[in-house]
Amino acid sequence: MTIRLLRTLVAVADTRTFSAAAVEVRVTHAAVSQQMQTLEADLGLALFNRDTRTPELTPIGQEVVRKARQLIADYDNLAPSVLGDDGLSGVVTLGALRTTLTGLTPHAMARLKDRFPALGIHIRPGLTETLLADISRGSVDAAIVTRPHLLPADIAFKDLAREPLQLIAHAQDPLDDPIALLHSRPFIRFNRRAVLGTLIENWLVANKVRVTEAMELDSPEAITSMVQANLGVSIVPDLVVKPLEQVAVKRIALGTDAPTRLLGLAYRKDHIKTRLLDEVFATLSDVIAEAT
């Protein structure tokens, strides 16, 4: 049994197919199949139910994957722990909400890279629920997400900023009342499966606002572009760190009962590179402090 075989096993567990896992670990489909057969022989265990069309982990296989993640993490941390750099070299994979990709994330990661040149940074965009699942699986080290109503038991969350939601409308729209705009203009909805989308929907329901839905998107840039093109109005966060270039739209506060999303850094409670996580959080906090 080798770390290489364990990495392939984890890739199969994460991607759910041998073909996708082959891309992840950069080998052929046949090589993945052979490696999994070798691993099963080495362990003397049946890791997969081969009666299904796609590889399905057996209960013992799921437990092996869980242990494999920890072994891989320990292996990857071996050199940093001996050298005393606390994980501040090598590669960190950071998940990030798309709403942060034009402001907070690039500013903070550029600063982090300046401070720790040996650190490679990979950014994985996604929605909160997807990124939390990635953290639990160990495929990302940490993620900038919206705090959900309930956090998974294995996830820690450190507050970064509160962002009130606001209405955006075409720059030349004569109306300034958010309720009137929502009643009279097509509504461009943020993906309601996202935590942010749920916040928006709950506010609409609480205020008895009935909208005429035009489309549903999960890209904030796309939503703002649609509004700029006068295709409707939307509700989006008032970003604590503004984009380098803001699209020209009318921005209107929703009032004293405006919903607020809590932005924070999420990571596994048992993550071993605590110094790295502290530095990522401190850098994000510094960028936010300077922007407010």
C-alpha positions in Angstrom: 0.0 0.0 0.0 1.4 3.4 -1.0 0.3 7.1 -0.6 -0.2 7.1 -4.3 -2.9 4.4 -4.1 -4.6 6.2 -1.2 -4.7 9.4 -3.2 -6.3 7.6 -6.1 -8.9 6.0 -3.7 -9.8 9.5 -2.3 -10.1 10.8 -5.8 -12.5 8.0 -6.7 -14.5 8.8 -3.6 -14.6 12.5 -4.4 -15.4 12.3 -8.1 -17.6 9.1 -8.0 -16.2 7.6 -11.2 -12.9 6.0 -12.2 -12.8 8.2 -15.3 -13.0 11.5 -13.4 -10.5 10.2 -10.8 -8.1 9.3 -13.6 -8.2 13.0 -14.7 -7.7 14.1 -11.0 -4.6 12.0 -10.4 -3.4 12.2 -14.0 -3.4 8.5 -15.0 -5.5 6.4 -17.3 -8.9 4.9 -16.5 -7.3 1.4 -16.7 -4.6 2.5 -14.2 -7.1 3.7 -11.7 -9.0 0.3 -11.9 -5.7 -1.6 -11.5 -4.6 0.6 -8.6 -7.9 0.0 -6.8 -7.6 -3.8 -7.3 -4.0 -3.6 -5.9 -5.2 -1.7 -2.9 -8.0 -4.1 -2.2 -5.5 -7.0 -2.4 -3.0 -5.3 -0.2 -5.7 -4.6 2.5 -7.5 -7.8 2.0 -10.8 -5.8 1.9 -13.6 -5.2 -0.6 -13.6 -1.4 -1.0 -16.1 -1.2 -3.8 -19.5 -2.8 -4.7 -18.9 -3.9 -8.3 -22.5 -4.8 -8.9 -23.3 -1.2 -9.6 -22.6 0.7 -12.9 -20.5 3.3 -11.1 -18.0 2.5 -8.3 -19.9 2.5 -5.0 -17.9 2.3 -1.8 -18.8 -0.4 0.6 -19.2 0.6 4.3 -15.7 -0.6 5.1 -14.5 1.3 2.0 -16.0 4.5 3.3 -14.1 4.0 6.6 -10.9 3.4 4.7 -11.4 6.6 2.7 -11.8 8.5 6.0 -8.6 7.1 7.4 -6.8 7.6 4.1 -7.6 11.4 4.1 -5.9 11.7 7.5 -2.9 9.6 6.4 -2.5 11.8 3.3 -2.8 15.0 5.3 -0.2 13.7 7.8 2.1 12.7 4.9 1.8 16.1 3.2 2.5 17.8 6.5 5.6 15.7 7.3 8.2 18.0 5.7 6.6 21.3 6.8 6.4 20.0 10.4 10.1 19.0 10.4 11.2 22.2 8.7 9.1 24.3 11.0 7.3 26.3 8.3 3.8 25.3 9.6 2.5 24.6 6.2 3.5 28.0 4.8 5.0 26.4 1.7 3.6 24.0 -0.8 0.0 24.5 -1.9 -3.1 25.7 -0.1 -6.5 25.2 -1.8 -9.0 27.9 -0.8 -12.7 27.7 -1.7 -14.3 31.1 -2.4 -17.8 32.4 -3.0 -18.1 33.9 -6.5 -19.2 37.2 -4.9 -15.7 37.5 -3.4 -13.7 36.7 -6.5 -13.5 40.3 -7.8 -12.7 42.0 -4.5 -11.9 40.3 -1.2 -10.3 37.1 -2.5 -7.8 38.6 -5.0 -6.7 41.4 -2.7 -6.1 39.0 0.2 -4.4 36.2 -1.8 -2.0 38.7 -3.4 -1.0 39.9 0.0 -0.7 36.4 1.4 1.5 35.5 -1.6 3.7 38.5 -1.0 4.2 37.5 2.6 4.9 33.8 1.9 6.4 33.4 -1.6 6.9 29.7 -1.2 3.1 29.2 -0.8 1.2 28.1 -3.9 -2.5 29.2 -3.8 -5.3 27.4 -5.7 -8.7 29.0 -5.7 -11.9 26.9 -6.1 -15.1 28.9 -6.7 -18.4 27.5 -5.5 -21.5 27.9 -3.4 -21.4 27.6 0.3 -22.9 24.1 0.6 -20.6 22.7 -2.1 -17.6 24.3 -0.5 -18.5 23.0 3.0 -18.7 19.5 1.5 -15.3 20.0 -0.1 -13.9 20.9 3.2 -15.3 17.8 4.9 -13.9 15.6 2.1 -10.5 17.3 2.5 -10.3 18.5 -1.1 -10.0 22.2 0.0 -8.1 23.4 3.1 -10.6 26.3 3.9 -13.2 28.4 2.2 -14.7 31.9 2.3 -18.5 31.1 2.7 -21.7 32.5 4.0 -22.5 31.0 7.4 -25.4 28.6 7.0 -28.2 28.1 9.5 -26.5 24.8 10.7 -22.9 24.0 10.3 -21.6 20.5 9.8 -20.3 19.0 13.1 -16.7 18.7 11.7 -16.5 22.3 10.4 -15.3 25.4 12.3 -16.3 28.9 11.2 -14.6 32.2 12.0 -16.5 35.5 11.4 -15.1 37.9 8.8 -17.8 40.5 8.0 -21.5 41.2 7.8 -22.8 42.2 4.4 -26.3 43.7 4.3 -28.3 42.8 1.1 -29.3 45.6 -1.2 -31.5 45.9 -4.3 -29.9 46.7 -7.6 -31.8 48.2 -10.6 -31.0 49.8 -13.9 -29.0 53.1 -13.4 -31.7 55.1 -15.2 -34.7 53.5 -13.5 -36.9 56.4 -12.2 -38.1 54.4 -9.1 -36.2 54.5 -5.8 -38.4 52.5 -3.6 -37.2 48.8 -3.4 -40.6 47.3 -2.7 -42.1 49.2 -5.7 -39.3 48.1 -7.9 -39.7 44.4 -6.8 -43.4 44.5 -7.5 -43.2 46.2 -10.9 -40.0 44.9 -12.5 -38.9 41.4 -13.5 -36.9 39.7 -10.7 -33.5 38.2 -11.4 -33.1 35.7 -8.6 -29.8 34.4 -7.0 -29.8 30.6 -6.9 -32.2 29.7 -4.2 -30.3 26.5 -3.3 -27.5 28.7 -2.0 -27.4 30.1 1.5 -27.6 33.6 0.1 -30.6 32.7 -2.1 -32.4 31.4 1.0 -31.8 34.6 2.9 -33.3 36.6 -0.1 -36.3 34.3 -0.3 -37.0 34.5 3.4 -36.9 38.3 3.3 -39.3 38.4 0.3 -41.7 36.1 2.1 -41.5 38.0 5.4 -42.3 41.2 3.6 -45.1 39.7 1.5 -43.3 40.7 -1.7 -44.5 38.8 -4.7 -42.0 39.0 -7.6 -42.3 38.1 -11.3 -39.3 35.9 -11.7 -37.3 36.4 -15.0 -34.4 34.1 -14.4 -32.3 32.4 -11.7 -28.5 32.6 -11.7 -25.6 31.8 -9.4 -23.1 34.2 -10.8 -23.1 37.7 -9.2 -21.4 39.1 -12.3 -24.0 37.7 -14.6 -26.8 39.0 -12.4 -25.3 42.5 -12.3 -24.8 42.5 -16.1 -28.5 41.5 -16.6 -29.6 44.3 -14.4 -27.3 46.7 -16.2 -29.0 45.6 -19.5 -32.3 46.6 -18.0 -33.7 43.0 -17.9 -34.9 43.3 -14.3 -33.9 44.0 -10.7 -32.1 41.8 -8.2 -31.0 41.5 -4.5 -27.3 41.1 -3.9 -24.9 41.6 -1.0 -23.4 45.1 -0.4 -19.8 43.8 -0.6 -17.5 44.8 2.2 -14.5 44.8 -0.3 -15.7 46.3 -3.5 -14.7 44.9 -6.9 -11.9 46.6 -8.7 -14.4 47.8 -11.3 -18.1 48.2 -10.3 -20.8 47.8 -12.9 -23.0 51.0 -13.2 -26.3 50.1 -11.6 -28.6 51.8 -9.1 -28.0 50.4 -5.5 -30.8 50.8 -3.0 -30.8 49.8 0.7 -33.6 47.5 1.7 -34.3 49.2 5.0 -33.9 48.5 8.7 -35.0 44.9 8.3 -32.6 44.1 5.4 -31.2 40.6 5.6 -27.5 40.3 6.3 -25.2 37.5 5.4 -22.3 36.6 7.7 -19.2 36.0 5.7 -16.5 33.9 7.3 -13.7 31.4 6.9 -14.7 27.7 7.3 -12.3 24.8 7.8 -12.1 21.4 9.3 -11.8 21.4 13.1 -9.1 18.8 12.9 -7.1 20.6 10.2 -3.4 20.1 11.1 -2.0 23.3 9.5 -3.3 25.7 12.1 -0.6 28.4 11.4 -1.6 28.4 7.8 -5.3 28.9 8.6 -4.4 31.6 11.1 -2.4 33.5 8.4 -5.2 33.1 5.8 -7.8 34.5 8.3 -5.5 37.3 9.4 -4.9 38.4 5.9 -8.6 38.4 5.0 -9.4 40.3 8.1 -6.7 42.9 7.3 -8.1 43.5 3.8 -11.6 43.9 5.2 -10.5 46.3 7.9 -8.8 48.5 5.4 -11.8 48.6 3.2 -14.3 49.7 5.9 
